[in-house]
Amino acid sequence: MTIPIDKEPDDFASHFWGAIEDCHFCKKSTKWWHENTNNPVCPDCSKKHKVSELPDHGQLIRANKRKRNKTIELLKHGIN
């Protein structure tokens, strides 16, 4: 099983002083990411590893999005 990855837009790094992250596994510089866990993973390592091997840095991000969405829904209905 492979890790699905997405490439950062070419202009994305310019917003962060040209920073490119190192692959979680091999430590080579990469512009590729596994979005759900928010981990940099190069194309070579994505073919050799499984998602379950990655730390889930995206867990807090997803929890905050759920909390924000719940708050928005409550505000839409006038409930504080």
PDB file of N, CA, C and O in Angstrom:
ATOM      1  N   MET A   1       0.841  -1.177   0.000  1.00  0.00           N
ATOM      2  CA  MET A   1       0.000   0.000   0.000  1.00  0.00           C
ATOM      3  C   MET A   1       0.890   1.246   0.000  1.00  0.00           C
ATOM      4  O   MET A   1       1.901   1.288   0.701  1.00  0.00           O
ATOM      5  N   THR A   2       0.528   2.223  -0.758  1.00  0.00           N
ATOM      6  CA  THR A   2       1.327   3.450  -0.850  1.00  0.00           C
ATOM      7  C   THR A   2       0.663   4.594  -0.082  1.00  0.00           C
ATOM      8  O   THR A   2      -0.504   4.518   0.301  1.00  0.00           O
ATOM      9  N   ILE A   3       1.430   5.633   0.124  1.00  0.00           N
ATOM     10  CA  ILE A   3       0.925   6.827   0.795  1.00  0.00           C
ATOM     11  C   ILE A   3       0.510   7.830  -0.281  1.00  0.00           C
ATOM     12  O   ILE A   3       1.337   8.201  -1.114  1.00  0.00           O
ATOM     13  N   PRO A   4      -0.745   8.279  -0.285  1.00  0.00           N
ATOM     14  CA  PRO A   4      -1.150   9.303  -1.262  1.00  0.00           C
ATOM     15  C   PRO A   4      -0.524  10.648  -0.879  1.00  0.00           C
ATOM     16  O   PRO A   4      -0.603  11.073   0.274  1.00  0.00           O
ATOM     17  N   ILE A   5       0.087  11.297  -1.839  1.00  0.00           N
ATOM     18  CA  ILE A   5       0.746  12.576  -1.570  1.00  0.00           C
ATOM     19  C   ILE A   5       0.304  13.625  -2.581  1.00  0.00           C
ATOM     20  O   ILE A   5      -0.118  13.302  -3.692  1.00  0.00           O
ATOM     21  N   ASP A   6       0.409  14.879  -2.176  1.00  0.00           N
ATOM     22  CA  ASP A   6       0.089  16.024  -3.027  1.00  0.00           C
ATOM     23  C   ASP A   6       1.289  16.948  -3.045  1.00  0.00           C
ATOM     24  O   ASP A   6       1.979  17.110  -2.039  1.00  0.00           O
ATOM     25  N   LYS A   7       1.534  17.558  -4.204  1.00  0.00           N
ATOM     26  CA  LYS A   7       2.654  18.495  -4.326  1.00  0.00           C
ATOM     27  C   LYS A   7       2.195  19.886  -3.904  1.00  0.00           C
ATOM     28  O   LYS A   7       1.110  20.340  -4.265  1.00  0.00           O
ATOM     29  N   GLU A   8       3.051  20.548  -3.130  1.00  0.00           N
ATOM     30  CA  GLU A   8       2.780  21.939  -2.787  1.00  0.00           C
ATOM     31  C   GLU A   8       2.861  22.779  -4.049  1.00  0.00           C
ATOM     32  O   GLU A   8       3.668  22.481  -4.930  1.00  0.00           O
ATOM     33  N   PRO A   9       2.052  23.815  -4.161  1.00  0.00           N
ATOM     34  CA  PRO A   9       2.180  24.722  -5.308  1.00  0.00           C
ATOM     35  C   PRO A   9       3.581  25.318  -5.339  1.00  0.00           C
ATOM     36  O   PRO A   9       4.191  25.538  -4.292  1.00  0.00           O
ATOM     37  N   ASP A  10       4.086  25.576  -6.527  1.00  0.00           N
ATOM     38  CA  ASP A  10       5.445  26.079  -6.674  1.00  0.00           C
ATOM     39  C   ASP A  10       5.675  27.388  -5.922  1.00  0.00           C
ATOM     40  O   ASP A  10       6.782  27.628  -5.440  1.00  0.00           O
ATOM     41  N   ASP A  11       4.665  28.231  -5.813  1.00  0.00           N
ATOM     42  CA  ASP A  11       4.841  29.509  -5.123  1.00  0.00           C
ATOM     43  C   ASP A  11       4.614  29.407  -3.611  1.00  0.00           C
ATOM     44  O   ASP A  11       4.788  30.396  -2.899  1.00  0.00           O
ATOM     45  N   PHE A  12       4.231  28.236  -3.114  1.00  0.00           N
ATOM     46  CA  PHE A  12       3.914  28.071  -1.695  1.00  0.00           C
ATOM     47  C   PHE A  12       5.114  28.358  -0.802  1.00  0.00           C
ATOM     48  O   PHE A  12       4.981  29.064   0.197  1.00  0.00           O
ATOM     49  N   ALA A  13       6.273  27.828  -1.142  1.00  0.00           N
ATOM     50  CA  ALA A  13       7.473  28.001  -0.313  1.00  0.00           C
ATOM     51  C   ALA A  13       7.884  29.466  -0.197  1.00  0.00           C
ATOM     52  O   ALA A  13       8.497  29.864   0.794  1.00  0.00           O
ATOM     53  N   SER A  14       7.549  30.266  -1.206  1.00  0.00           N
ATOM     54  CA  SER A  14       7.931  31.676  -1.148  1.00  0.00           C
ATOM     55  C   SER A  14       7.235  32.399  -0.003  1.00  0.00           C
ATOM     56  O   SER A  14       7.734  33.415   0.482  1.00  0.00           O
ATOM     57  N   HIS A  15       6.085  31.886   0.433  1.00  0.00           N
ATOM     58  CA  HIS A  15       5.376  32.478   1.565  1.00  0.00           C
ATOM     59  C   HIS A  15       6.054  32.135   2.889  1.00  0.00           C
ATOM     60  O   HIS A  15       5.785  32.770   3.908  1.00  0.00           O
ATOM     61  N   PHE A  16       6.918  31.147   2.877  1.00  0.00           N
ATOM     62  CA  PHE A  16       7.599  30.698   4.085  1.00  0.00           C
ATOM     63  C   PHE A  16       9.113  30.762   3.915  1.00  0.00           C
ATOM     64  O   PHE A  16       9.830  29.837   4.296  1.00  0.00           O
ATOM     65  N   TRP A  17       9.588  31.860   3.343  1.00  0.00           N
ATOM     66  CA  TRP A  17      11.008  32.114   3.174  1.00  0.00           C
ATOM     67  C   TRP A  17      11.726  31.011   2.404  1.00  0.00           C
ATOM     68  O   TRP A  17      12.899  30.738   2.662  1.00  0.00           O
ATOM     69  N   GLY A  18      11.036  30.379   1.467  1.00  0.00           N
ATOM     70  CA  GLY A  18      11.641  29.357   0.622  1.00  0.00           C
ATOM     71  C   GLY A  18      11.837  28.019   1.305  1.00  0.00           C
ATOM     72  O   GLY A  18      12.536  27.150   0.783  1.00  0.00           O
ATOM     73  N   ALA A  19      11.229  27.845   2.463  1.00  0.00           N
ATOM     74  CA  ALA A  19      11.417  26.600   3.216  1.00  0.00           C
ATOM     75  C   ALA A  19      10.817  25.411   2.484  1.00  0.00           C
ATOM     76  O   ALA A  19       9.687  25.467   1.999  1.00  0.00           O
ATOM     77  N   ILE A  20      11.584  24.343   2.414  1.00  0.00           N
ATOM     78  CA  ILE A  20      11.113  23.067   1.893  1.00  0.00           C
ATOM     79  C   ILE A  20      11.369  22.054   3.003  1.00  0.00           C
ATOM     80  O   ILE A  20      12.465  22.000   3.562  1.00  0.00           O
ATOM     81  N   GLU A  21      10.370  21.266   3.313  1.00  0.00           N
ATOM     82  CA  GLU A  21      10.504  20.305   4.413  1.00  0.00           C
ATOM     83  C   GLU A  21      11.293  19.074   3.993  1.00  0.00           C
ATOM     84  O   GLU A  21      11.460  18.799   2.804  1.00  0.00           O
ATOM     85  N   ASP A  22      11.771  18.346   4.980  1.00  0.00           N
ATOM     86  CA  ASP A  22      12.464  17.082   4.743  1.00  0.00           C
ATOM     87  C   ASP A  22      11.478  15.929   4.868  1.00  0.00           C
ATOM     88  O   ASP A  22      10.614  15.928   5.744  1.00  0.00           O
ATOM     89  N   CYS A  23      11.615  14.961   3.993  1.00  0.00           N
ATOM     90  CA  CYS A  23      10.776  13.764   4.018  1.00  0.00           C
ATOM     91  C   CYS A  23      10.837  13.131   5.413  1.00  0.00           C
ATOM     92  O   CYS A  23      11.904  13.027   6.016  1.00  0.00           O
ATOM     93  N   HIS A  24       9.694  12.721   5.899  1.00  0.00           N
ATOM     94  CA  HIS A  24       9.619  12.094   7.222  1.00  0.00           C
ATOM     95  C   HIS A  24      10.501  10.851   7.310  1.00  0.00           C
ATOM     96  O   HIS A  24      11.054  10.562   8.372  1.00  0.00           O
ATOM     97  N   PHE A  25      10.637  10.124   6.222  1.00  0.00           N
ATOM     98  CA  PHE A  25      11.354   8.849   6.237  1.00  0.00           C
ATOM     99  C   PHE A  25      12.837   8.982   5.886  1.00  0.00           C
ATOM    100  O   PHE A  25      13.692   8.562   6.666  1.00  0.00           O
ATOM    101  N   CYS A  26      13.151   9.556   4.733  1.00  0.00           N
ATOM    102  CA  CYS A  26      14.545   9.570   4.252  1.00  0.00           C
ATOM    103  C   CYS A  26      15.269  10.888   4.513  1.00  0.00           C
ATOM    104  O   CYS A  26      16.486  10.975   4.345  1.00  0.00           O
ATOM    105  N   LYS A  27      14.531  11.901   4.917  1.00  0.00           N
ATOM    106  CA  LYS A  27      15.079  13.227   5.251  1.00  0.00           C
ATOM    107  C   LYS A  27      15.554  14.035   4.045  1.00  0.00           C
ATOM    108  O   LYS A  27      16.206  15.065   4.221  1.00  0.00           O
ATOM    109  N   LYS A  28      15.239  13.587   2.808  1.00  0.00           N
ATOM    110  CA  LYS A  28      15.546  14.396   1.621  1.00  0.00           C
ATOM    111  C   LYS A  28      14.539  15.537   1.528  1.00  0.00           C
ATOM    112  O   LYS A  28      13.388  15.380   1.935  1.00  0.00           O
ATOM    113  N   SER A  29      14.959  16.674   1.001  1.00  0.00           N
ATOM    114  CA  SER A  29      14.046  17.797   0.802  1.00  0.00           C
ATOM    115  C   SER A  29      12.947  17.410  -0.175  1.00  0.00           C
ATOM    116  O   SER A  29      13.200  16.759  -1.188  1.00  0.00           O
ATOM    117  N   THR A  30      11.720  17.820   0.142  1.00  0.00           N
ATOM    118  CA  THR A  30      10.599  17.480  -0.731  1.00  0.00           C
ATOM    119  C   THR A  30       9.512  18.539  -0.662  1.00  0.00           C
ATOM    120  O   THR A  30       9.347  19.217   0.352  1.00  0.00           O
ATOM    121  N   LYS A  31       8.774  18.670  -1.758  1.00  0.00           N
ATOM    122  CA  LYS A  31       7.607  19.546  -1.821  1.00  0.00           C
ATOM    123  C   LYS A  31       6.317  18.719  -1.791  1.00  0.00           C
ATOM    124  O   LYS A  31       5.236  19.241  -2.059  1.00  0.00           O
ATOM    125  N   TRP A  32       6.434  17.448  -1.468  1.00  0.00           N
ATOM    126  CA  TRP A  32       5.283  16.544  -1.465  1.00  0.00           C
ATOM    127  C   TRP A  32       4.837  16.264  -0.033  1.00  0.00           C
ATOM    128  O   TRP A  32       5.664  16.149   0.871  1.00  0.00           O
ATOM    129  N   TRP A  33       3.515  16.155   0.168  1.00  0.00           N
ATOM    130  CA  TRP A  33       2.938  15.997   1.497  1.00  0.00           C
ATOM    131  C   TRP A  33       1.817  14.971   1.506  1.00  0.00           C
ATOM    132  O   TRP A  33       1.106  14.793   0.517  1.00  0.00           O
ATOM    133  N   HIS A  34       1.675  14.300   2.644  1.00  0.00           N
ATOM    134  CA  HIS A  34       0.455  13.541   2.908  1.00  0.00           C
ATOM    135  C   HIS A  34      -0.434  14.498   3.694  1.00  0.00           C
ATOM    136  O   HIS A  34      -0.138  14.837   4.840  1.00  0.00           O
ATOM    137  N   GLU A  35      -1.522  14.927   3.067  1.00  0.00           N
ATOM    138  CA  GLU A  35      -2.330  16.016   3.607  1.00  0.00           C
ATOM    139  C   GLU A  35      -2.998  15.674   4.936  1.00  0.00           C
ATOM    140  O   GLU A  35      -2.969  16.485   5.861  1.00  0.00           O
ATOM    141  N   ASN A  36      -3.593  14.505   5.048  1.00  0.00           N
ATOM    142  CA  ASN A  36      -4.391  14.197   6.235  1.00  0.00           C
ATOM    143  C   ASN A  36      -3.566  14.164   7.515  1.00  0.00           C
ATOM    144  O   ASN A  36      -4.049  14.598   8.561  1.00  0.00           O
ATOM    145  N   THR A  37      -2.334  13.662   7.461  1.00  0.00           N
ATOM    146  CA  THR A  37      -1.488  13.633   8.655  1.00  0.00           C
ATOM    147  C   THR A  37      -0.535  14.821   8.715  1.00  0.00           C
ATOM    148  O   THR A  37       0.182  14.998   9.700  1.00  0.00           O
ATOM    149  N   ASN A  38      -0.528  15.634   7.663  1.00  0.00           N
ATOM    150  CA  ASN A  38       0.305  16.831   7.587  1.00  0.00           C
ATOM    151  C   ASN A  38       1.796  16.498   7.723  1.00  0.00           C
ATOM    152  O   ASN A  38       2.515  17.102   8.519  1.00  0.00           O
ATOM    153  N   ASN A  39       2.239  15.519   6.923  1.00  0.00           N
ATOM    154  CA  ASN A  39       3.639  15.094   6.940  1.00  0.00           C
ATOM    155  C   ASN A  39       4.254  15.206   5.554  1.00  0.00           C
ATOM    156  O   ASN A  39       3.620  14.848   4.562  1.00  0.00           O
ATOM    157  N   PRO A  40       5.501  15.705   5.479  1.00  0.00           N
ATOM    158  CA  PRO A  40       6.206  15.698   4.196  1.00  0.00           C
ATOM    159  C   PRO A  40       6.677  14.275   3.875  1.00  0.00           C
ATOM    160  O   PRO A  40       7.294  13.615   4.711  1.00  0.00           O
ATOM    161  N   VAL A  41       6.381  13.813   2.658  1.00  0.00           N
ATOM    162  CA  VAL A  41       6.783  12.476   2.214  1.00  0.00           C
ATOM    163  C   VAL A  41       7.190  12.582   0.750  1.00  0.00           C
ATOM    164  O   VAL A  41       6.408  13.041  -0.083  1.00  0.00           O
ATOM    165  N   CYS A  42       8.408  12.160   0.435  1.00  0.00           N
ATOM    166  CA  CYS A  42       8.879  12.235  -0.949  1.00  0.00           C
ATOM    167  C   CYS A  42       8.217  11.134  -1.787  1.00  0.00           C
ATOM    168  O   CYS A  42       7.733  10.147  -1.233  1.00  0.00           O
ATOM    169  N   PRO A  43       8.192  11.294  -3.112  1.00  0.00           N
ATOM    170  CA  PRO A  43       7.570  10.291  -3.976  1.00  0.00           C
ATOM    171  C   PRO A  43       8.169   8.885  -3.825  1.00  0.00           C
ATOM    172  O   PRO A  43       7.436   7.896  -3.874  1.00  0.00           O
ATOM    173  N   ASP A  44       9.491   8.788  -3.644  1.00  0.00           N
ATOM    174  CA  ASP A  44      10.112   7.466  -3.483  1.00  0.00           C
ATOM    175  C   ASP A  44       9.617   6.771  -2.223  1.00  0.00           C
ATOM    176  O   ASP A  44       9.241   5.599  -2.261  1.00  0.00           O
ATOM    177  N   CYS A  45       9.615   7.488  -1.114  1.00  0.00           N
ATOM    178  CA  CYS A  45       9.190   6.886   0.156  1.00  0.00           C
ATOM    179  C   CYS A  45       7.690   6.609   0.188  1.00  0.00           C
ATOM    180  O   CYS A  45       7.239   5.690   0.871  1.00  0.00           O
ATOM    181  N   SER A  46       6.917   7.407  -0.554  1.00  0.00           N
ATOM    182  CA  SER A  46       5.468   7.167  -0.565  1.00  0.00           C
ATOM    183  C   SER A  46       5.133   5.802  -1.152  1.00  0.00           C
ATOM    184  O   SER A  46       4.087   5.232  -0.841  1.00  0.00           O
ATOM    185  N   LYS A  47       6.011   5.278  -1.996  1.00  0.00           N
ATOM    186  CA  LYS A  47       5.795   3.962  -2.616  1.00  0.00           C
ATOM    187  C   LYS A  47       6.228   2.822  -1.700  1.00  0.00           C
ATOM    188  O   LYS A  47       5.804   1.682  -1.892  1.00  0.00           O
ATOM    189  N   LYS A  48       7.064   3.114  -0.708  1.00  0.00           N
ATOM    190  CA  LYS A  48       7.647   2.080   0.144  1.00  0.00           C
ATOM    191  C   LYS A  48       7.000   1.971   1.526  1.00  0.00           C
ATOM    192  O   LYS A  48       7.235   1.004   2.250  1.00  0.00           O
ATOM    193  N   HIS A  49       6.191   2.956   1.885  1.00  0.00           N
ATOM    194  CA  HIS A  49       5.658   3.022   3.244  1.00  0.00           C
ATOM    195  C   HIS A  49       4.136   3.094   3.250  1.00  0.00           C
ATOM    196  O   HIS A  49       3.496   3.288   2.217  1.00  0.00           O
ATOM    197  N   LYS A  50       3.573   2.930   4.460  1.00  0.00           N
ATOM    198  CA  LYS A  50       2.128   2.999   4.654  1.00  0.00           C
ATOM    199  C   LYS A  50       1.781   4.224   5.494  1.00  0.00           C
ATOM    200  O   LYS A  50       2.604   4.712   6.267  1.00  0.00           O
ATOM    201  N   VAL A  51       0.552   4.714   5.332  1.00  0.00           N
ATOM    202  CA  VAL A  51       0.081   5.863   6.096  1.00  0.00           C
ATOM    203  C   VAL A  51       0.201   5.592   7.596  1.00  0.00           C
ATOM    204  O   VAL A  51       0.508   6.501   8.368  1.00  0.00           O
ATOM    205  N   SER A  52      -0.035   4.365   8.005  1.00  0.00           N
ATOM    206  CA  SER A  52       0.001   4.021   9.432  1.00  0.00           C
ATOM    207  C   SER A  52       1.392   4.234  10.052  1.00  0.00           C
ATOM    208  O   SER A  52       1.523   4.250  11.276  1.00  0.00           O
ATOM    209  N   GLU A  53       2.409   4.394   9.231  1.00  0.00           N
ATOM    210  CA  GLU A  53       3.765   4.633   9.730  1.00  0.00           C
ATOM    211  C   GLU A  53       4.030   6.115  10.029  1.00  0.00           C
ATOM    212  O   GLU A  53       5.071   6.461  10.588  1.00  0.00           O
ATOM    213  N   LEU A  54       3.098   6.974   9.659  1.00  0.00           N
ATOM    214  CA  LEU A  54       3.277   8.414   9.855  1.00  0.00           C
ATOM    215  C   LEU A  54       2.649   8.872  11.170  1.00  0.00           C
ATOM    216  O   LEU A  54       1.594   8.369  11.557  1.00  0.00           O
ATOM    217  N   PRO A  55       3.286   9.823  11.860  1.00  0.00           N
ATOM    218  CA  PRO A  55       2.619  10.430  13.017  1.00  0.00           C
ATOM    219  C   PRO A  55       1.470  11.296  12.513  1.00  0.00           C
ATOM    220  O   PRO A  55       1.566  11.890  11.439  1.00  0.00           O
ATOM    221  N   ASP A  56       0.408  11.370  13.265  1.00  0.00           N
ATOM    222  CA  ASP A  56      -0.769  12.108  12.809  1.00  0.00           C
ATOM    223  C   ASP A  56      -0.752  13.542  13.309  1.00  0.00           C
ATOM    224  O   ASP A  56      -1.460  13.884  14.257  1.00  0.00           O
ATOM    225  N   HIS A  57       0.059  14.385  12.669  1.00  0.00           N
ATOM    226  CA  HIS A  57       0.135  15.800  13.025  1.00  0.00           C
ATOM    227  C   HIS A  57      -1.139  16.538  12.630  1.00  0.00           C
ATOM    228  O   HIS A  57      -1.401  17.631  13.132  1.00  0.00           O
ATOM    229  N   GLY A  58      -1.922  15.962  11.749  1.00  0.00           N
ATOM    230  CA  GLY A  58      -3.154  16.601  11.296  1.00  0.00           C
ATOM    231  C   GLY A  58      -4.319  16.424  12.252  1.00  0.00           C
ATOM    232  O   GLY A  58      -5.363  17.046  12.062  1.00  0.00           O
ATOM    233  N   GLN A  59      -4.168  15.589  13.278  1.00  0.00           N
ATOM    234  CA  GLN A  59      -5.270  15.303  14.200  1.00  0.00           C
ATOM    235  C   GLN A  59      -5.781  16.571  14.875  1.00  0.00           C
ATOM    236  O   GLN A  59      -6.991  16.793  14.917  1.00  0.00           O
ATOM    237  N   LEU A  60      -4.894  17.401  15.400  1.00  0.00           N
ATOM    238  CA  LEU A  60      -5.297  18.639  16.054  1.00  0.00           C
ATOM    239  C   LEU A  60      -5.944  19.601  15.064  1.00  0.00           C
ATOM    240  O   LEU A  60      -6.916  20.278  15.400  1.00  0.00           O
ATOM    241  N   ILE A  61      -5.414  19.666  13.856  1.00  0.00           N
ATOM    242  CA  ILE A  61      -5.975  20.544  12.823  1.00  0.00           C
ATOM    243  C   ILE A  61      -7.415  20.133  12.513  1.00  0.00           C
ATOM    244  O   ILE A  61      -8.307  20.979  12.442  1.00  0.00           O
ATOM    245  N   ARG A  62      -7.638  18.814  12.326  1.00  0.00           N
ATOM    246  CA  ARG A  62      -8.996  18.339  12.027  1.00  0.00           C
ATOM    247  C   ARG A  62      -9.947  18.584  13.201  1.00  0.00           C
ATOM    248  O   ARG A  62     -11.107  18.939  12.991  1.00  0.00           O
ATOM    249  N   ALA A  63      -9.466  18.400  14.434  1.00  0.00           N
ATOM    250  CA  ALA A  63     -10.297  18.634  15.618  1.00  0.00           C
ATOM    251  C   ALA A  63     -10.707  20.107  15.695  1.00  0.00           C
ATOM    252  O   ALA A  63     -11.856  20.417  16.009  1.00  0.00           O
ATOM    253  N   ASN A  64      -9.774  21.005  15.412  1.00  0.00           N
ATOM    254  CA  ASN A  64     -10.092  22.432  15.435  1.00  0.00           C
ATOM    255  C   ASN A  64     -11.088  22.805  14.348  1.00  0.00           C
ATOM    256  O   ASN A  64     -11.952  23.654  14.568  1.00  0.00           O
ATOM    257  N   LYS A  65     -10.981  22.182  13.173  1.00  0.00           N
ATOM    258  CA  LYS A  65     -11.942  22.448  12.096  1.00  0.00           C
ATOM    259  C   LYS A  65     -13.339  21.986  12.498  1.00  0.00           C
ATOM    260  O   LYS A  65     -14.324  22.680  12.245  1.00  0.00           O
ATOM    261  N   ARG A  66     -13.424  20.799  13.131  1.00  0.00           N
ATOM    262  CA  ARG A  66     -14.735  20.307  13.570  1.00  0.00           C
ATOM    263  C   ARG A  66     -15.348  21.243  14.609  1.00  0.00           C
ATOM    264  O   ARG A  66     -16.544  21.534  14.561  1.00  0.00           O
ATOM    265  N   LYS A  67     -14.526  21.713  15.548  1.00  0.00           N
ATOM    266  CA  LYS A  67     -14.998  22.622  16.584  1.00  0.00           C
ATOM    267  C   LYS A  67     -15.475  23.929  15.963  1.00  0.00           C
ATOM    268  O   LYS A  67     -16.526  24.456  16.328  1.00  0.00           O
ATOM    269  N   ARG A  68     -14.685  24.449  15.016  1.00  0.00           N
ATOM    270  CA  ARG A  68     -15.059  25.695  14.343  1.00  0.00           C
ATOM    271  C   ARG A  68     -16.367  25.526  13.572  1.00  0.00           C
ATOM    272  O   ARG A  68     -17.243  26.388  13.636  1.00  0.00           O
ATOM    273  N   ASN A  69     -16.500  24.415  12.844  1.00  0.00           N
ATOM    274  CA  ASN A  69     -17.725  24.181  12.073  1.00  0.00           C
ATOM    275  C   ASN A  69     -18.945  24.050  12.975  1.00  0.00           C
ATOM    276  O   ASN A  69     -20.026  24.528  12.631  1.00  0.00           O
ATOM    277  N   LYS A  70     -18.777  23.401  14.132  1.00  0.00           N
ATOM    278  CA  LYS A  70     -19.888  23.262  15.079  1.00  0.00           C
ATOM    279  C   LYS A  70     -20.298  24.639  15.611  1.00  0.00           C
ATOM    280  O   LYS A  70     -21.487  24.933  15.734  1.00  0.00           O
ATOM    281  N   THR A  71     -19.305  25.478  15.924  1.00  0.00           N
ATOM    282  CA  THR A  71     -19.588  26.824  16.421  1.00  0.00           C
ATOM    283  C   THR A  71     -20.322  27.639  15.366  1.00  0.00           C
ATOM    284  O   THR A  71     -21.270  28.355  15.687  1.00  0.00           O
ATOM    285  N   ILE A  72     -19.901  27.539  14.127  1.00  0.00           N
ATOM    286  CA  ILE A  72     -20.549  28.271  13.033  1.00  0.00           C
ATOM    287  C   ILE A  72     -22.008  27.837  12.903  1.00  0.00           C
ATOM    288  O   ILE A  72     -22.896  28.676  12.752  1.00  0.00           O
ATOM    289  N   GLU A  73     -22.254  26.536  12.962  1.00  0.00           N
ATOM    290  CA  GLU A  73     -23.636  26.028  12.863  1.00  0.00           C
ATOM    291  C   GLU A  73     -24.483  26.535  14.024  1.00  0.00           C
ATOM    292  O   GLU A  73     -25.636  26.917  13.824  1.00  0.00           O
ATOM    293  N   LEU A  74     -23.934  26.542  15.221  1.00  0.00           N
ATOM    294  CA  LEU A  74     -24.675  27.037  16.376  1.00  0.00           C
ATOM    295  C   LEU A  74     -24.991  28.520  16.213  1.00  0.00           C
ATOM    296  O   LEU A  74     -26.100  28.951  16.530  1.00  0.00           O
ATOM    297  N   LEU A  75     -24.044  29.297  15.727  1.00  0.00           N
ATOM    298  CA  LEU A  75     -24.272  30.726  15.531  1.00  0.00           C
ATOM    299  C   LEU A  75     -25.318  30.985  14.452  1.00  0.00           C
ATOM    300  O   LEU A  75     -26.097  31.931  14.562  1.00  0.00           O
ATOM    301  N   LYS A  76     -25.345  30.159  13.416  1.00  0.00           N
ATOM    302  CA  LYS A  76     -26.342  30.309  12.350  1.00  0.00           C
ATOM    303  C   LYS A  76     -27.752  30.153  12.911  1.00  0.00           C
ATOM    304  O   LYS A  76     -28.695  30.784  12.435  1.00  0.00           O
ATOM    305  N   HIS A  77     -27.881  29.310  13.921  1.00  0.00           N
ATOM    306  CA  HIS A  77     -29.202  29.031  14.494  1.00  0.00           C
ATOM    307  C   HIS A  77     -29.461  29.875  15.749  1.00  0.00           C
ATOM    308  O   HIS A  77     -30.454  29.659  16.444  1.00  0.00           O
ATOM    309  N   GLY A  78     -28.577  30.833  16.039  1.00  0.00           N
ATOM    310  CA  GLY A  78     -28.775  31.741  17.160  1.00  0.00           C
ATOM    311  C   GLY A  78     -28.559  31.104  18.520  1.00  0.00           C
ATOM    312  O   GLY A  78     -29.088  31.584  19.522  1.00  0.00           O
ATOM    313  N   ILE A  79     -27.794  30.037  18.563  1.00  0.00           N
ATOM    314  CA  ILE A  79     -27.525  29.355  19.831  1.00  0.00           C
ATOM    315  C   ILE A  79     -26.088  29.657  20.242  1.00  0.00           C
ATOM    316  O   ILE A  79     -25.165  29.418  19.463  1.00  0.00           O
ATOM    317  N   ASN A  80     -25.888  30.164  21.422  1.00  0.00           N
ATOM    318  CA  ASN A  80     -24.535  30.502  21.900  1.00  0.00           C
ATOM    319  C   ASN A  80     -24.025  29.489  22.881  1.00  0.00           C
ATOM    320  O   ASN A  80     -22.907  29.621  23.380  1.00  0.00           O
TER     321      ASN A  80
END
